[in-house]
Amino acid sequence: MPRPRRAEAERSSARVLAALSALPAQERHVLVLTDLLGLPVPAVAAEVGRTDACVRAELARGRHRLVALLQPAAGA
């Protein structure tokens, strides 16, 4: 991989990690379990002791916040 692409990938990874760190812990936890580790919602619900509906709601909120955190700042 050429160096400029590698540096860009590293900056992107750092931004995603920083955005994930800014999420509330429960939202971050269910996002990591589902979106990064690929667990299905019922398995995540059992792991965190919540209903499927609650996990789906936390996923929606967490994804929404993550997108907002990753959007470029207005005027940037």
QUIQUI-V981289 format. One record per residue. RES is the residue in one small letter. PSI is psi in degrees with one decimal (999 if undefined). OMEGA is omega in whole degrees, -180 to 180 (NA if undefined). BURIAL is 1 if it has 9 or more other C-alpha atoms within 8 Angstrom, else 0. Layout:
# QUIQUI-V981289
res->RES psi->PSI omega->OMEGA burial->BURIAL
res->RES psi->PSI omega->OMEGA burial->BURIAL
This chain:
# QUIQUI-V981289
res->m psi->129.2 omega->177 burial->0
res->p psi->148.9 omega->-177 burial->0
res->r psi->-44.9 omega->-179 burial->0
res->p psi->-39.6 omega->179 burial->0
res->r psi->-38.9 omega->179 burial->0
res->r psi->-43.9 omega->179 burial->1
res->a psi->-40.8 omega->178 burial->0
res->e psi->-41.7 omega->178 burial->0
res->a psi->-40.4 omega->179 burial->0
res->e psi->-39.9 omega->177 burial->0
res->r psi->-41.6 omega->179 burial->0
res->s psi->-43.3 omega->179 burial->0
res->s psi->-42.0 omega->179 burial->0
res->a psi->-40.1 omega->178 burial->0
res->r psi->-43.4 omega->-180 burial->1
res->v psi->-44.1 omega->179 burial->1
res->l psi->-41.2 omega->178 burial->0
res->a psi->-41.4 omega->179 burial->0
res->a psi->-43.2 omega->177 burial->1
res->l psi->-40.7 omega->-180 burial->1
res->s psi->-26.3 omega->-179 burial->0
res->a psi->-12.8 omega->-180 burial->0
res->l psi->153.0 omega->171 burial->1
res->p psi->146.5 omega->-173 burial->0
res->a psi->-44.5 omega->-177 burial->0
res->q psi->-40.8 omega->178 burial->0
res->e psi->-43.1 omega->178 burial->1
res->r psi->-43.2 omega->-177 burial->1
res->h psi->-50.5 omega->-179 burial->0
res->v psi->-33.1 omega->177 burial->1
res->l psi->-44.7 omega->-180 burial->1
res->v psi->-44.6 omega->-178 burial->1
res->l psi->-40.3 omega->-177 burial->1
res->t psi->-53.4 omega->-171 burial->1
res->d psi->-28.7 omega->180 burial->0
res->l psi->-39.0 omega->-179 burial->0
res->l psi->-12.7 omega->175 burial->0
res->g psi->18.4 omega->178 burial->0
res->l psi->144.2 omega->176 burial->1
res->p psi->156.6 omega->-177 burial->0
res->v psi->-45.4 omega->180 burial->1
res->p psi->-37.3 omega->179 burial->0
res->a psi->-39.5 omega->178 burial->0
res->v psi->-43.1 omega->179 burial->1
res->a psi->-43.8 omega->179 burial->1
res->a psi->-39.9 omega->-179 burial->1
res->e psi->-41.7 omega->-175 burial->0
res->v psi->-2.5 omega->177 burial->0
res->g psi->37.1 omega->179 burial->0
res->r psi->167.7 omega->176 burial->0
res->t psi->161.8 omega->176 burial->1
res->d psi->-43.0 omega->-179 burial->1
res->a psi->-40.3 omega->179 burial->0
res->c psi->-42.8 omega->179 burial->1
res->v psi->-42.8 omega->178 burial->1
res->r psi->-39.3 omega->178 burial->1
res->a psi->-43.1 omega->178 burial->0
res->e psi->-37.6 omega->176 burial->1
res->l psi->-45.8 omega->-179 burial->1
res->a psi->-46.1 omega->179 burial->0
res->r psi->-44.9 omega->-179 burial->1
res->g psi->-42.9 omega->178 burial->1
res->r psi->-41.6 omega->179 burial->1
res->h psi->-46.6 omega->179 burial->0
res->r psi->-40.3 omega->-179 burial->1
res->l psi->-44.1 omega->177 burial->1
res->v psi->-45.1 omega->-180 burial->0
res->a psi->-39.9 omega->180 burial->0
res->l psi->-29.0 omega->-178 burial->0
res->l psi->-8.5 omega->178 burial->1
res->q psi->141.3 omega->176 burial->0
res->p psi->146.5 omega->178 burial->0
res->a psi->144.9 omega->179 burial->0
res->a psi->130.9 omega->179 burial->0
res->g psi->2.0 omega->-179 burial->0
res->a psi->999 omega->NA burial->0
